[in-house]
Amino acid sequence: MNTILTDNKDQAIFSAKTVLVVDNVDNIRSTVVAMLGDLGCKKVVQASNGVEALSIISKLKVDLIISENQIPKMDGVELLRKVRLDPRTAKVPFVMTSATIEQSEVIRAIKNGVSEYVVKPFSARILTQRLKKAIAQPIKHTASFVNAQKAGKEEAKKPKLRVLVVDDIPDNIDVISDLLRGEYQIKAATNGPLALKICASEQPPDLVLLDIMMPDMDGLEVCKRLKSNSKTQHITVIFLTALDQTEDVVKGLDLGAVDYITKPINPAIVKARVRTHCRAIESHKQTRDQVDTLMEMARLKEEFDRIAKNDLKYPLEEISGSINNLQRYLRDPNKVKSTANAIKSSVSQLTHMVDNMLTLAKIEEGTYKLAPVRLELNKVLEDVIHTFATSTERKRLEIHNELDAQLFVDGEELLTISLFSNLFKNAVEAALRGSAIKVSSEAGERYHKITIHNSGAVPDEIKSQFFDKYIACGKKNGTGIGTYAAKLMVEIQKGRISFDSSEDAGTNLHVELPRS
């Protein structure tokens, strides 16, 4: 993202939020509050320690929490833990900030349910990105981890750091630009107002070489404005100064500059100073990326454990039980045949689950290559229904297959089988014991629609999140991935998916795929 996000859409996201900012350093807390104000937040409350923050949360409905980790009385992770244990605040997005990065602390925050972890100092742009991610999805998709790995591989392709040279004498700018152009992207400004405009642009510099002595607006004033603006305060400033300007240099360092270079410049010193501070800038960026990757690795492990303990465990237990039955009923051909079919069904479900996980990861990371062919839908659905024969028999469900013949769509066979397997599994799990599942179709000019009906009802509290990841309710072995995966598999095939549900009518899942 290259722009500072303050458009109408972002204003709408943040304007209605009540945000709690927790930090024991007053000026940092004020800076974050200013950033939130720029985003359109109308209600921001502040706390200087964990106990005060917890007291505010107990009295006020908070929609978003931004907390420093190292705060007095109760650290940020302990505050996070208490927030997650309270049913009222368990799902509130919680963004942790910290200037010091220790792996153990990041892992501790992840285990307690942190939404995002932001390394200080950060720009308004970075904070906006993280807040939007936290609001949209407190638990990230594994694709973020894959993307982080991809970003690591493309390290060499990253653009050079941007350096802005500010001096009212063009010849000085030319000399410094010629020195640095090979290693950095160079921009130039001959006055303070232009420098401020460039720094607040969509592509701000990473570092500013700033002359102190300039007419109209001197370097000290430019630095002061940069450091007082939440959008530009993260930019590194190095002053260019004459030998006799010691007092101004001290003022500049107090304002937030990190170093100074005396004039007339020494080329070797200029290159060395700039390179040193650019290394620090790169190091900070890498640290931030490492924290992101660390968070995603922990979440990826958690997601795999969750699936292994639930989805994969169930068919494995079925296979184990069926093998015991085979040993018991070896002399009974009917029992052997029935048990063999049960094993076959469980193996099919396991294969489907593994394929599902691999396909889902590719779709999430954007690397899935679609190769559609002409498919006959009724054959696909017949195969899916047969796969779940054991499960439907166990719940004594009647299957009413009312599909029209000769329904052809453009799609991928395995992908289409996976998406309908997810939806049929959902229907079997949700259907009342002894009820019926009906599969019907409707031919259209552009799309063919398949509807899977079951007698169960989707609870009101999850209707708005029915196709979100990890949303499951009342299912013994559910992980909340099935309908989410189906949605992605439908949409990548340029189809549409929807549902309607009520206590009286049950639930209808509708899938529309492009007609061949």
N, C-alpha and C positions, 0 to 999 in steps of 0.2 A: 504494500500500500504506500503510495507516494504522496497522498494528500492529507492535510490536517482535516480530520473528520468533523465538520461543523455544519453539514448540510441539513436540510429539513428532516430527512429520514432519521439522522442521528439525534437531532433535537427532539424528535418524537420519542425515540428510545429512552433518552435520559431525562426529559423534562418532568415526567411523572414519577421518577424514582426518588425515594428518600435514601440518601447515602450517608453512612457513618464512616468518618475518617479518623483513624487512631494512630497517633504518633506523638512521642514525648518531646520532639524538637519543634518548637513553635513555627519557625520559618518554613520548614519542610511541610508541615501540616497546612500552613497557609498557601504554599505553592500548589499542593494537590487540590485544595479547595478552589483556588483560582482556575486550575485546569478544568475542574468539574463545572465551574461557572461558564467557561468558554464552551463547554459541551451542551449547555442549556439546563443543567441541574438547578432546580429552583429551591430544593430543600436539602441542605447539607448540615449534618450535626458533627461535632468534634469531641474527641476524648484524648486525654494525654496518657492514659494507662489502661491496662486490661480490666481492672475492677470497675473503673468509671464507664468503660465501654459496655461491660456486661450489664451494668445498672441501666444505661440508656436503652439497651436492647430489650430489657424486661418491661420497660414502660412504653416504648415506642415501636411501631411496626417499621422495620428497616428493610429495604429492598436490595441493598448492596452494601458490602463491608470492604473497606480498604484499610489494612492494618500493617504497620511495621511489625517485624518479628521480635526485635529486641526492645520491648517496652517494659516499664517497671510494674511491680505488684503482681502481674500475671502476664507471661509472655504471649506472643501472638499465636503460637501453636496451641497453647492451653486455652486461649480464648476461642480459637477455631474449634477445638474439641468440644467445649461447652456449647457452642453454637450448633454444632452438628448433633449433639445429644438431645437438644430441645426440639420437640416435634414442630413448634411454631417457626423455628428458624433453620431446620435441618437442610432445606433446599435453597437457602439464601446464598447467592454467589459471594464467595469470600476470596478476595485478592490479597495475597501476602506480598509485602515489600521488604527488601533488606539490602544493606550496603555490603554485608559480609556473607560470603557463600560457603557453607560447609555442607558436604554431601549428607551427613547424618541429619542435619536440620531440614534440608529439602525433603528427604525421605520421610522424616517425621511429619512434615506438613502434608505430604501426599497421602500418607496412611490415615491421616485425620480428615481428609476430604477437601483439601485446598482446591480452589477453582483455577487460579493462576498464580504464578510466582514471578515477581518483577524485580530485576536487579537495579539498584540505585547507582548513579543517577539515571533517570529516564526522561524522555521527552514527552510532550503532550501526545504526540503521534503514537508512541509505543503504549502509553497508558490507555489511550482510546482503543487501540487494537485489542489489548488484553481485557479491558472491561467488556467490550462487545462479545468477545469469545466467552467470557465468564457468564454473561447474561444469557447468551444463546445456548450454551452447553457446558454446565458446570463440570460434567465428566466428559473429557475429550474423546474423540474418535481415535482409533489406533492409526488412522491415516496420518495424523499429525506426526507420529513417530517415524513413519515411513518417509514423510516429507522432510523430516529433520535429517534422516540418513542421506536422502538425496541431496539435501543442501550441503552436507559435509563433502560429498563426492564432487560437488560443483564449486568447491571453495576457490579453485583456480580461476573460475569464470567470474568471480565477484568483481564489480567495478572498483576502480581505484578510489581511495578516499578523496573527498573534495576539500580544497584549501582556498579560502577567500583572502586575497591581499588587498588591504585598504590603505591608501596613501594618496594625498592630494597632488603628489608629483608623479606624473606618468612614467618618467624615466626610472624612478625607484621601483614602480610596479613591474616594469619590463625586466629589470635586473633580477628581481626575486622570482618572477615567473619563469624566466629562462633557466634559473637554477633548479626549480622544482618540477617543471612540466613533465619530465620523463617518468616520475614516480607517482604524481598525483594529478587529479583533475583541477585545473586552476581557473578561478574566477577573479574578477577585479572590480574595485569600486574606488572612485576618486573623492568620495565624500561620505559623511556619516549616514544621512538619510537613505542613500542608495544601498549602503552596506546593510542597514536594518531591513530594507525591503528584500534583499537577496536572502538574508537569514530567515525571514518569515515566509519564504517561497515554498513551493512544493518540493524542491530539492535543495534543502539548506546545506551549508558547508559543515564539514565535521570539525574544521579548525579555522580560526581567523587570525591572520597576522595583521595587527591593528596599529597604525601610526597614532601616537598620542597627540602630536601637534598638527591639528588641521583647523582651517577656518570654519566659522559658523557652528559646527558641532565637533568638538574634539573627541579623541579616542576614549577619554574617561567617561564622557557622557554616553557614547555608543555602548561601551561595556556595561555601564549602569543599566541602560535600557534593555540590553540583551539579557542580563541576569535577573531583571525584574519581570520579564515576560515568560510565562509558563511554557510558551511554545519554543523559545530560543535559549532558555537558561542552561540547557545541557551542552551547548556548543563551547568547545575549548577555545580560549582566547590567549594569544601571546602578543605582548606589546612590542612595537618597534619604537625605540626611544633614543634620544641623544644622551651623551655621557653625563651631562649636568642636570638631568631630570630625575634625580633620585627620589625626591619627594613625590613626584607624580607617579613613579613606579610603585612606591609603597601604597599610594591611594588605589592604583589599579589592581594590585594584588589583593587588597582588602575588598575590592568590589567583586572579585571572583576570577581574575586572570590567573593563569597557572605559571607563567614565565615571562621573561622579557629578553629582547635582543637589542644590543646597542648599535647605533649608527656611528660612523659608516659601517655597513655590514661586512662581516667576514664570511665569504661563501661557505667555508667548511663548517663554521659554527651554525649558520642558518640551517644547513642541511641536517646537521647532527641534532639540533634542538627540535626541529620539525619531525624528524624521524623518531626521536625518543617519545614525543607526545602522541604521534600517530600510532606507535606501538601500543601505548596505553589505551588509546581509543579502540584499536583492534582487539586488544586483550579483553576489554570490557564487553565488546560485542560477542566475542567467542565465549566468554563466561556466561552471558545471557543465553546463548545458543545451547551451551552445555547443560544449563539448568533446565531448559525446555526439553532437551533430549532425555535427561535423567527422569523428569516427570513422566514423559511418555513411556519410557522403559518400564517404570514401576506400574503404570496404568495398564500397559500391554500385558505384563505378567498377571496382574490382578484380573484382567479380562479373560485371559486363557484359563486361569484357575477357576474362575466363575463358570465358564462353559464346560470345563472338564468335570467339575463337581456336579453339574446339573444335566446338561444335554447329553454328554457322552456317557455319563455314569448309568443312565436309565437303560439304554439298549444293551450295554455291556452286562448289566444285571439280568436282563431278559435272556441273553445268550447263555450266560452261566446257568440260569435256572432251566433252560431248555435242554442243555447238555445233561444235566442231572436227570431230567425226565427221560431222555434217550436211554441212559443207562438203566433206568428203572423199567422201561417198557420195550426193551429190545425185541421181545417175542410178540408184540402187538403191532401188526403192520399199520393199522389205522392211526394209532398213537404216534408211531414213528413218522408217518407222513405228515400228521398235523404239527408235530414238534419241529420237523425239518422246515416246514413252511414258516413257522414262527422264527426260527433261526435266520432263514433267508430274509424275512421281513426286517429283523433287527439289524442284519448286516447292511441291507439296503439303506436303512435309516442312518447308520453310522457313516456310510459312504457319502450320503447326501449331506450330512452335517459337516464333514471334512471339506467336501467340495464347496459347500456354502461359505465356510470360513475363509477359504482361499479366494473365492470369487468376490466376496464382500470386501476383503482387504484391497483387492485390485480396483474395484469400483470406487471405494473411498479415496484412494490415492490418485485416481484419475489415469491409471495405466491400463485399464481393461480395454481390449481391442474387440469391438463388436463385429461379428461376421454373420449377418442374418441370412436365413434361407427360407424357403416356403415350408411352413409347418401345418400339419393337420391337427387342430386343437383337440378334437374329440379323442384321438389316439393318445395324445399327451396326457389328458385328464384320466383316461382309462388306466394308464400305467401308474399315475400318481395314486389313484384310488386303490389299486391292487397292492401297492407298497404298504398301505396302512390297514390292510385287511385284518391283521392280528389285533391292532389297537381298536378298530371299530367293533370287532367281535367281542373283545373284552368288555367294552362299555354297552354292548347290545344295541348298537346304533344301526338304524336302517339307512342305506345309501340309495337315494333316488337320483339316478343319472338321467337327466332330461336334456342332454346336449343334442343339438342339431348335428346331423352328419354334414360332411363337406364344408367345415369351417376352416378356411386357410388364412394364415397370418404370416407376416414377415417377422421372423424372430430367430433366436438361437435355441436349439432343442434343449441342451443341458441347462441353459439359463432359464428357459420357460418351465422346464420340469422343476427346477429348484424353487422358482417363485411360487408355483402352485403347490409344491410340497410344503413350503412354509405356511401358506394360507390354509391348506387342508389340515395340516397338523394343528394349527390354531383353532380351526373349527372343531376338530375331534376333542381337543382339550376343553373347549368352552361348552360343548354340547351337553345337555342334561342326559344322564344315564337312561337308556331305553328310548331316546328321542330319535329324530331323523335328521340327516344332512342331505340337502338337495343341491345338486349342481345343475344349473340351467344356462342357456345361452341366448343371445339376441344378435342377429346379423345386422350390420349397419353399412352405410355407404363408404365410410372411411375407416371405421373400427368395428371389430367383433367384440361383443361384451360377454364375459363369463361371470356368473354370479354364484357364490358359494354361500348357502344359508345354513345357519345352525340355530338351535333353540335358546342358546345362552344370550345374555345381554352384556354389553360393555358398560362397566361402571361409569357413572357420570363424571367422577373425578379424573378419569384418564381419557375421556373422549377427545379432548383437545390435543392429547399427546399420543394418540393411538399408534401412529406410525413413527414415533420417536424411538431412539435407541434406549434399551434397558427398561422399557415400560412394560411391566407385567403385573397382573393382579389376580390373586386367587388361584394361580396355577402351581401345582406342587413342584414341577420340574422346569418351570419357565424361566428363561433368562431375559425375555423382552427384546430379543433380536429378530425373531421370525418376521413380524410384520414390517419392521424397519428394513430388513434385507429385501423383502418382497417389493417394497416401495422403490428401492434403488434399482432392483432388477427390472421392474416395469418401466421406470423412467428412462433407463439407459437404452431401452428398446423403443423409445419414443411413444410409450403408452401412457395410460392414466389409471390411477387406482383411487378408490374411495370406499366408504362404508356408511351404513345407517344401522341404528340399533335402538331397541326399546325393550322393556320388560315384557310387553304383550306380544310383539312381533318377532323377537329374537334379533339376530344380527345377519346382515347381508354384506358380503365383501364383493365389490365390483372391480373387475379388471378389464380394461379396454386395450386391445393391441391392434396395431395397424393391419388393415385387411390386405391380403396379398392380391 
